Amino acid sequence: MFLIANNTAQAILSSFFFKYACWFSAIATSGSRQKALADLHQMQTVNMEELSDVQRRPESQLKFITDAWQQFMQHV
């Protein structure tokens, strides 16, 4: 059971990092920083509440997502 869950978690992380790398590359090369900032704003104002409901965690426990996003945007 644990091995299956671990493999699933690894697959999800691998997929996330691939998508993140593609997104980062697109932002860095296309100059669409404004789009990334708009996406961040959308995440902060709308999606965090939805994510909180789905994950059954308070938004305060998920704030690390937007914090990391803001740090990322400082370096793009």
C-alpha positions in Angstrom: 0.0 0.0 0.0 2.7 2.5 1.0 4.8 1.6 -2.1 1.8 2.4 -4.4 1.1 5.7 -2.7 4.8 6.6 -2.9 4.9 5.8 -6.6 1.8 7.9 -7.1 3.3 10.8 -5.2 6.5 10.6 -7.2 4.5 10.6 -10.5 2.6 13.6 -9.4 5.7 15.5 -8.3 7.4 14.6 -11.6 4.5 15.9 -13.5 4.4 19.1 -11.5 8.1 19.8 -11.9 7.8 19.2 -15.7 4.9 21.6 -16.0 6.7 24.1 -13.7 9.8 24.0 -15.9 7.7 24.5 -19.0 5.8 27.4 -17.4 9.1 29.0 -16.1 10.7 28.7 -19.6 7.6 30.3 -21.2 7.6 33.1 -18.8 11.3 33.7 -19.0 11.5 33.6 -22.8 8.3 35.2 -23.9 8.3 38.1 -21.5 4.8 37.3 -20.3 5.5 38.4 -16.8 2.3 40.3 -16.7 0.4 37.1 -17.4 2.2 35.4 -14.6 1.3 38.2 -12.2 -2.3 38.1 -13.3 -2.3 34.3 -12.7 -0.8 34.9 -9.2 -3.5 37.4 -8.5 -6.2 34.9 -9.7 -4.6 32.3 -7.4 -4.7 34.6 -4.4 -8.2 36.0 -4.9 -10.1 33.0 -6.2 -8.2 29.7 -6.5 -6.9 29.6 -2.9 -10.4 29.4 -1.5 -11.2 26.5 -4.0 -8.0 24.7 -3.2 -8.7 25.1 0.5 -12.1 23.5 0.1 -10.6 20.6 -2.0 -7.7 20.0 0.3 -9.8 20.5 3.5 -7.1 22.8 4.9 -7.3 26.4 5.9 -5.9 28.9 3.4 -3.2 29.9 6.0 -1.7 26.4 5.6 -1.6 26.8 1.8 -0.2 30.3 1.7 3.2 28.8 1.0 2.1 28.3 -2.6 1.5 32.0 -3.3 4.6 33.0 -1.2 6.8 30.8 -3.3 5.1 32.2 -6.5 5.9 35.7 -5.4 9.5 34.8 -4.7 9.7 33.2 -8.1 8.3 36.3 -9.7 11.0 38.4 -8.1 13.6 36.4 -10.1 12.0 36.4 -13.5 
